[in-house]
Amino acid sequence: MAKYRKYTLEFKREAVRMMLSRGERTVEDVAKSIGIATSLLDKWRAKYGGMVKATARIGKESAEQLEIRELRRKVRELESERDILKKATAFFAKQSS
C-alpha cells in the first residue's frame, strides 16, 4: 500500500516560489532539493502559481489574506453552482407534475 505524505499549503507555495525563482537551476533540481517529484511540483505550480506571483507583486498582503481571497472566490463559485442546481430542480419538478 502506498503511503502518501501531506504537505502544508505554505510548503507548497514556497516550493512553487523556489521553482519560479530558480535562476540557473532546473525544475528537476528544485524538486529533488526539497524531496518531491517533478510532476508534483508542476501540479502545484498550476494550482498555486498565480497565488505566488500575486504575493510577490503585492508584497504587503499576507499568505492568510491571499488564502481568504481564494476561499471567498471558491464560495462564490459554489454558491453560483448551487443556484443553478436549484433552478434546474425547480424546472424538472414543474415538468414532472
N, C-alpha and C positions, 0 to 999 in steps of 0.2 A: 504494500500500500504506500502510495506517495505521501510524503509529509510536506505540507505547504507552509511557508513562512508568511507571516503577516507583517506588512510594513506600514509605518505611520504615514499619514498624509505629508507631514513635514519632511520625512525621509525621501518620499517620492519627489516632492518639489525640489529638494536640494539636489537630488540625483539629476533631475532634468536641468536645473540651473548649471550644474557641473558640465553636463553634456553640451549645453548651448554655448558655454564659455570655455570650451576645451582647448582652444588655441591650436597647437600643432598635434595634439593627441587625437587618436581616432576614437570613434564611439565604442569600439571593442575594448580599447584601453581603459576608458572611463568605466564601462560596465564591469570589467574584470577587477578594477581597483576597488570597487565597492561591493564586489561579490554577488553580482546578479547577471542574468543572461542579457545579451544584447537585445533580443526580441522583447523582453520585459521592459527594458529602458525605452525602446521605441514606442511601446504601448503607452507608457507613462508620458512620453513627450507628446503624443497625440492627445492625451486626455488633459494633461496639466501644463502643456507648453504655453498656452495663452495666459494662464494664471501667472506663470513665472515671468513672462515678458511684461505683463502688466505690473507686477511687483517691481521689476527693475525700472519701469517708466515712472511709476508713481513715487516710489521710494518711501514716502511717509506712511502709506497705508500698510497696516499690519497684515500678516497672513490670516489672522482671525477675521478681519474685515473683508478680505477677499473671499474667504470661505463663506461668510454670511451672505455676501452678494451672490455667490454662485448658488447657495442653497435657496435664496429668495427667487432666483431665476427658475430653479427647478420646481419650486412650489407653484409659481405662476403657470409653468408648463403643465404640471399635473392637474391644476385646477381647470385649465382650459380643456384638457382631455376629459376630465370628469364631466364638465358641462356638455361637451359633445355627446358623451355616452348617455347622459340624462335625456337629451333631446331625442336621440335615436331610440331610447327605450320608450319614451312617450309616443313617438311616431308609430313604432311597431305595436304598442299596446292598443293604440287607436285603430290600426289596421285590422287587428285580430278580433275586435269587438263587433 
